């Protein structure tokens, strides 16, 4: 089982892909929102920088199964391949939800004010650039939902372990995460793809609505409105639904 060879065997993957119209959110502080509009770049975080040490890990039960199936030598080789893949994996995280998430506001904006971009899964997937022929071998891009499992007992049934980036521990279920995952195993690249370059038209398509964080004052709404206008985004900031008074 060689990871590089499996990267192009798309028929073997079994990603959980939501419907095109599934609503997704990206919660950002003001600095990151400004960076998105100014640079027109969708940031991809290296998997090695995630604080969750299980990111890209295949879990205890899976490792035990591999050891029994392949023996010690091949097992160690596989583990090295997984570690190599983690070093060349980049991720953009979103939240799948019909409504705002109080938990996500607290995690991503904390005590400061921020915004949440509302979009859809179909709009996000449409942004993934297609690799040219020179890039096709060793560069793979995927978009799908996270599955939450018990890492101590459950085993991934697929042979291709890049799927590990679409599985997380049940402790993270509150995130309701969907993500873009880019695997870059091109040996001639000094640094992997940490961003996806967008056009203004793609920004307009991606950002359906801009929601303000709970408790944001009127001056912050005016600020976000001016920022949107300055960068050619015709969106009126929407106050948080969490600020609505009981009827």
PEMOMO-V179927 format. One record per residue. RES is the residue in one small letter. SS is DSSP state (H for helix, E for strand, L for the rest). PHI is phi in whole degrees, -180 to 180 (NA if undefined). Layout:
RES_SS_PHI, RES_SS_PHI
//
This chain:
x_L_NA, x_L_-116, x_H_-61, x_H_-58, x_H_-69, x_H_-79, x_L_-64, x_L_-103, x_L_-92, x_H_-61, x_H_-66, x_H_-89, x_L_-82, x_L_-136, x_L_-72, x_L_-90, x_L_-101, x_L_-69, x_L_-65, x_L_-55, x_L_-86, x_L_-58, x_E_-79, x_E_-130, x_E_-131, x_E_-129, x_E_-94, x_E_-136, x_E_-77, x_H_-62, x_H_-62, x_H_-70, x_H_-66, x_H_-60, x_H_-62, x_H_-61, x_H_-71, x_H_-72, x_H_-88, x_L_55, x_E_-129, x_E_-88, x_E_-72, x_L_-118, x_E_-89, x_E_-61, x_H_-61, x_H_-70, x_H_-97, x_L_-71, x_L_-74, x_L_-73, x_L_-69, x_L_-89, x_L_-61, x_L_81, x_L_-83, x_L_-97, x_L_79, x_H_-62, x_H_-63, x_H_-66, x_H_-63, x_H_-62, x_H_-64, x_H_-66, x_H_-62, x_H_-67, x_H_-79, x_H_-112, x_L_88, x_H_-61, x_H_-63, x_H_-71, x_H_-60, x_H_-64, x_H_-64, x_H_-65, x_H_-61, x_H_-63, x_H_-66, x_H_-63, x_H_-64, x_H_-65, x_H_-64, x_H_-60, x_H_-69, x_L_-122, x_E_-118, x_E_-133, x_E_-136, x_E_-119, x_E_-101, x_E_-133, x_E_-117, x_E_-90, x_L_-168, x_L_-76, x_L_-126, x_L_-62, x_L_-119, x_H_-60, x_H_-63, x_H_-69, x_H_-59, x_H_-67, x_H_-70, x_H_-97, x_L_-118, x_L_58, x_L_-85, x_L_-92, x_L_-89, x_E_-156, x_E_-134, x_E_-126, x_E_-84, x_E_-101, x_E_-145, x_E_-134, x_H_-58, x_H_-62, x_H_-66, x_H_-67, x_H_-62, x_L_-65, x_L_-81, x_L_-65, x_L_-71, x_L_-84, x_L_-71, x_L_-78, x_L_-61, x_L_-69, x_L_-97, x_L_-57, x_L_-81, x_L_98, x_E_-122, x_E_-135, x_E_-129, x_E_-138, x_E_-142, x_E_-174, x_E_-91, x_L_-81, x_E_-102, x_E_-107, x_E_-133, x_L_-89, x_L_-68, x_L_-83, x_L_-130, x_L_-87, x_L_-121, x_L_-69, x_L_-85, x_L_-86, x_L_-85, x_L_-93, x_H_-90, x_H_-67, x_H_-64, x_H_-58, x_H_-79, x_H_-118, x_E_-132, x_E_-137, x_E_-70, x_H_-61, x_H_-62, x_H_-104, x_H_-58, x_H_-63, x_H_-74, x_L_46, x_E_-84, x_E_-120, x_E_-152, x_E_-99, x_E_-124, x_E_-119, x_E_-104, x_E_-121, x_L_-107, x_L_-75, x_L_-68, x_L_-92, x_L_-99, x_L_-68, x_L_-136, x_L_-76, x_L_-76, x_L_-87, x_E_-156, x_E_-117, x_E_-75, x_L_-119, x_L_-94, x_H_-62, x_H_-63, x_H_-70, x_H_-61, x_H_-61, x_H_-73, x_H_-68, x_L_-88, x_L_-78, x_E_-143, x_E_-121, x_E_-103, x_E_-88, x_L_-69, x_L_-56, x_L_82, x_L_-64, x_L_-76, x_H_-62, x_H_-65, x_H_-72, x_H_-61, x_H_-63, x_H_-64, x_H_-63, x_H_-61, x_H_-66, x_H_-61, x_H_-58, x_H_-64, x_H_-61, x_L_-105, x_L_74, x_L_-106, x_L_-88, x_L_-135, x_L_-84, x_L_-59, x_E_-107, x_L_-59, x_L_-62, x_H_-65, x_H_-72, x_H_-90, x_L_-67, x_L_-80, x_L_-59, x_L_-88
//
